[in-house]
Structures are given as structure tokens and as C-alpha cells.
Amino acid sequence: MRSVLAGAVALAVILVPGAAYADPVALARPAPPTITVTHTPIDIDDPFTATLSSDDPAVISFTYHYDNEPSRVAPAVDRDGKKVADVAVTPEFPGTMFFSAWARTADGVSDAASVEVRVPNVIGANASFSFYRWDPWYPESYALEDQTGNRTVLETTDLVWQKDARLIDVAHPLLNGTTSDLRTDALLDTSGSFSLQVWARPDALAGDRTLLVQNGDAAAGLRLYLKDGAWCFGRAASDTAGAASVAACAPGATRHWTHLAGSHDADAHTLTLWVNGVVAAVTDAPPAWASDGAFRIGAGSFAGAVAELKTYPRKARAIDIAAQNTPTKVGSWNFALALPCWPADFEGLCDAPGDYSRHFTTTTGSWPDRSNGELVFDRTFPAGNPNDPTGGAETVEFGRSQINRSPGGSMIMEDIPVLRTDESFTVELWARPYELDGTAVAQGSFSLGLRDGRWSLDAWTEDGDIAATAASAPVTEVPDQLTHLVAVHDAVAGTLTLYVNGGAVATAAWTSPWHASRPMTIGARSFTGPDAAVDRWIGGLRTLDAWQGVTPAAEIAGWYAGGWWS
């Protein structure tokens, strides 16, 4: 009974009218801090900053974090009669970010205070011109129009469109180096931070040749140019005639397509030049000033072709550069969708359709194996087929790349290459050989397959001689399994690299690449007719993909790890 009565007394004390129960732990806890946002991100990698404050003089620190990131601690300092801390976090992804903070005393931690921060889901280009013109139906004005929604169309002088300059069947502006010019009103405020990106293929390296410029009254507020074989990004020290110019320059320009980016960081007072995705030069910037004259491309001095210009009203970041300095996919085929070929040239058959309006037209006897999703090239028409047009004779099986030029429903097929083989490219293939010799895929100046019992990536001269070879170790027996093959041509480095099952096995120098304007072939290195082919492949092909540009080794390893369906 004693224990029951004691409990009753205790309960009575708690419930006495007018009395309050105070949790001693809660009494020791400070109030949540006040979060005063001092900068909201305008993009990813742009820091969110805030001041955390508390009226409690016992606060010794603040704990803070965003989303699921690890918590951080900032010591509290005295300012204006409060305990405060200035903090910053940098978002890595766009979207909604929840920033939370707690005040801490020696006796406890407050409840959380939180704010919601919106990180814009944009890279932030304020102008974007593709310069892609799909001849002949694509209007010139579309290729010269700003794609960000501003609807600005560049004015032109002495502009020529060069077909197949960078991508097959696509035309780009070609500047003559003397009078050619593209222009619009000022695109950038050069008194603050800004950046730009462009693809260019110079036809002349000597002299001083302006690619991009935005002028003031008497000098250039920004200029991207070639100076005797070096790429440079710079600006004049002031808008006065004869003012000295400062530039970040990198030697080693080539006549190949090159990705260029320039950035002015007004806070760090630097000018930075990127070449093909790598920081090539950095220099201190002169005092910033605003140039409000015309933005010009070519400016009557650059000779060559241009593509994909973007400008940004802020400094460049790695994500900007990576977004544009990537290979462009130009062909993709899943050979499980191929149709059987009998008889040859029958409309609706003998076709391996692909993306980007590219087909492979095949020859008699080429047949899809539906059991494993492969297009099979061997020497015979499928056994037991009553429609065999060969009478049991040996077949010559391969395919060549074509495009349908018919504006209507019928098919008017025309031979077309897939790649500019004198520029950088990547070809990825999943193949199953039945024999240890033969070309799986080729386009005139290169071939990929098995030669003399080795996986081999070969470069060829226009006379049909081998110019370079990147080959694997000997393949001692037919693998009888899918093999992942990748060929990479780096035109700037002058190399061919062969990858087998995700890893680089050989690299060879190829310093004199040439553009083979003939069709890409599968199942043979070349052909002179439907019944005459060289270096025939005996085996199956499952998928084929082609890019204009260099694919990094890590990405190729990921393709193999992901399997053929990836």
C-alpha cells in the first residue's frame, strides 16, 4: 500500500492546479536558430550561403547540413549582441534543397530550423546557336537562330554552307578568312564574369585570326582567336585605341575539329582557356570593362568551319565544358531488327534499319538469327528454306550503309557514309565470329575485326595498303561467344586505339587520316558489287553504334560492364 499511496501523492502534486511540469532537459535546450539566407544558388556548383544566429548567449556552435549530406559544425561568434556563424554549402544537383541548422549549448541542442532552397535546373546559356543545317530542306535561318528562346537570328556576310564538314549529311558555316562574318548585338556583359564555348575547324593556322569577338568603341572586350598556331582567349585592358591586350594562349592548334571554351572570372580576376575539355592556359585578367558592340563570328579573318556556339553570363564550370565536349552519336543499329534477304534488292527485305535515318542494305543470304538476336553472315542461304534463290550456291553476304531519300512512303535508297573518318570517331560493336579472319565493320580508311588470328583495328591508305594496325594478342580458337569491340580514332593525338571486352589492348599512330566518302560496310571491308567483297566476316553481329568524337576509356569500360543491351 505504501508504494501505491506514494505514487498517488506524486501524481497529485503534478496535477495541482496552477503548477507546471518542466522537463529539465528541455529547459537546457536553446531555441532553434534563425537562418538568414545571404545568397541563393543560380545553378549547381554555385554556393548557398546563410548566416545562422541566436539570441541565447550560451550558444557555442551551430550544426548544419543540406539534404542527406553529412552534418558540419561552425563555431558561434559574437556579433551585434547575438551568437552568429556564416556558413556555405554547394549543391551538386538541381532541384529542391532543404537546408537545416541547430543551435548548440554546453547542455543541449535545439530543434531544427529549416529553409527550402530551389536550385535551378538549367546550365544557364543566355545564347545558343547550333549551326546545324540538314540539307536541303532545313532553312538557313533555323541554323542561325538562337535556341534559348530569344529568337535572335545572326546576320551574315559571304557565308557558305559546307556539307559533311563535321557530321555526314549536315552542313555547317564555312568562313573564308577574308570577308566572311556572322554577327548580332552584344551577347555578354564583359564587365562581369562570363564564358563561352564553340566548336571550330581551322583551315589556316598562321597569322592572327579572330574566331569570336565582342567589341567596344575602340577595343575588344573579349576575343577568342588563333595566333600563329596557338589558341588564345583574351581582352583589351581598356576601351581605348592601341590598348594593350592580355590573353591566355595554348600552342598546338590543328586543322581538326576542336572544342574551345573561354571564361572570365571577375572575382578571381582571371582569364581561362579550355581546349578539348582541358584547361590549357590561365592568366591574370586586366580590369574589367563593358563592351557593348557587336558580337561577331569570323570577323573577316578566321578561315574554317564552326559549330555549336554557346555563351553564359557567368564563369565557366566543369559541367558546362563536359556537357558540350562530348562525342555526337551518328548511327545506332540493333541487328535483331534486321530483315532476311531473299531475293536481293526486294523492297522491304534486305534491310537492317537503324536510328538517324541510316540503314544497312544487305545481300542475298544475310539472315537474322532470331534465337540470339544477331544478323548472321556466312556462305550459304539458310538450309531448308524453300525460297532459296541460289540453288545451293555459295553466297556473298555483307551490308552497306544507305539512307532513304524518298519524301513519301516508298524507299529510294542511296549509299551514304556514316563517319567523317579523317576526324575523331568511336565505333562500338558486339560480334560473334565463326572463323578467325574477316572484317566486321569498315569504312574505307579503317576496318575492325579479325585479321591473321588477332582482333585488329587497321588504317588503310587510299591505295588499299595498311597504314597502321592496333592488334590484340593471338586468338587461338574461335571464341563462340559475343565479344565487345571498340575502335577509337583521336585525330588530334593522331592515334587509333583498340578496345576488347572493355579494356584497351593496343594503340597505333595514324598521322595521315583521310575521309572515306564511301558507305560503311558490315560483314566485309569493301565491295565492288553485290557478289564481290573483300575480307568477309563469317559470324554474327548483334549491335553497332557510331559517334563522331573520342569516347573516354572509363566510359568504354562501362559499356562492356553493362552488357550488350546497355
Buried (B, 14 or more C-beta within 10 A) or exposed (E): EEEEEEEEEEEEEEEEEEEEEEEEEEEEBBEBBBBEEEEBBEBBEBEBBBBBBBEBEBBBBBBBBBBEBEEBBBEBEEEEEBBBBBBEBEBEEBEEBEBBBBBBBEEBBBEBBEBEBEBBEEBBBBBBBBBBBBEEEBEBEEBBBBBBEEEBBBBBEEBEBBBBBBBBBBBBBBBBBEEBBBBBEBBBBBBBBBBBBBBBBBBEBEEEBBBBBBBBEBBBBBBBBBBEEBBBBBBBBBBEEEBEBBBBBBEEBBBBBBBBBBBBBBEBEBBBBBBBBEBBBBBEBBEBBBBBBBBBBBBBBBBBBBBBBBBBBBBBBEEBBEEBBBBBBBBBBBBBEBBBBBEBEBEEBBBBBBEBBBBBBBBBBBBBBEEEBBBBBBEBBBEEEEEBBEEEEEBBBBBBBBBBEEEEEEBEBEEBBBBBBBBBBBBBBBBBBBEBBBBBBBBBBBBBBBBEBBBBBBBBEEEEEEBBBBBBEEBEEBBEEBBBBBBBBBBBBBBBBBBBBBEBBBBBEBEEBBBBBBBBBBBBBBBEEBEEBBBBBBBBBBBBBBBBBBBEBEEBBEBBEEEBEE
